Amino acid sequence: MEAKQWTVQIYLNEDGNDTYARAVLATRDGTGPAGAGRARRNPADPSVPEIGDELAVSRALADLAEKLAVVAQHDITEFASSPAPSRSW
C-alpha cells in the first residue's frame, strides 16, 4: 500500500473590510485545483480579523472541494470502460 499526502496551501490577503483567501491543492504531479473565497466585514461590525479569515478560508475550501469533485467526475467518465450500472432498490 502506498501512502499519499496532499497539501492545501492557504493564502490570505486583506484589503480594507475585505479578506480574500486562496486554497491551492498541491499534489505530486502539480495538477491540483485552487479555490477562492472572500469575506466582507460590515463597517458597523467590530473589527475582528480572525472572523474574516475564517469565513474567507472556509469559502475557499468549499470552492476547492467543489472543483475537486468536478475533476473526479470528469476522470470517472473519461476512464470508465462502461457506464456504471444504475441501482434500483
N, C-alpha and C positions, 0 to 999 in steps of 0.2 A: 504494500500500500504506500502510495506517495503522499506525503504531507504537502499541502499547498498553503501559501499565505498571500492574501491580497491586502493591500494597504489603502486606506482612504485618507487623502490629504485634504485638510480644510484650510481655506484661505479666507480671511475676513478683512473687510475694508469698511471704514466709517466715513460718511460724508454728511455732516450736519446731523439731521434727525434720521438719516437713512443708514442702515447697515446692510452690506452685501456679503454673501457667502458663496464660495465655490467649493464643491466637493468633487475631488478627482480620484477615480479608482485607478490605482497603479497595479497592473498585472505584469507577469513575467514578460509577456510579449509586447507590452506597452500599448495595448489597444483598448484600454478601459475607457468607458464614457465619463462624462462630467455632468454634474448637476448644479443648478444655480438657485439661489434663494435671496429674498430681500425682506427686510423688516423696516417699518417706518414708525418712529415714535410720534405720537400726538404731542404737539408742543405744550399742551395743557398738562400732560403727564410728567411725573418726576423723571429725571434723567437717571436711569439705571442701565448702564451699558450691557450688563450681563444678559438682561432680558432680550435686548435687540440681537445680541449674539446668538442666544438660544433659539429664538424664532427664525432668524435667517439661516442658521445651520440646519435646523430641523426641516425647513423648506428645501434647502439644497439637497439634503439626504433623501427626502421624499422624491424630488425630481430625479436624482441619480437612480433610485430604486425603480422608478417608472421606466427610465431609459434602459436600464439593465434588463428589465422584463421584456421590453420590446426586442432587444438584441437576442435574448434567449428564444423568444417565439420565432424570430426570423431564422435562427440556427436550427431549431426543431424542424421547421418547414423545409429548409434547404437540405438538411442531412437525413431526413426521414426517407426510408426506401418506399414506404407506402403510408398513406394517411392512417393515423391511429384509429382503431375501431371505436365507434360510439358505444357508450354503455347505456343500457336500459335496465332498470331495476324492476 
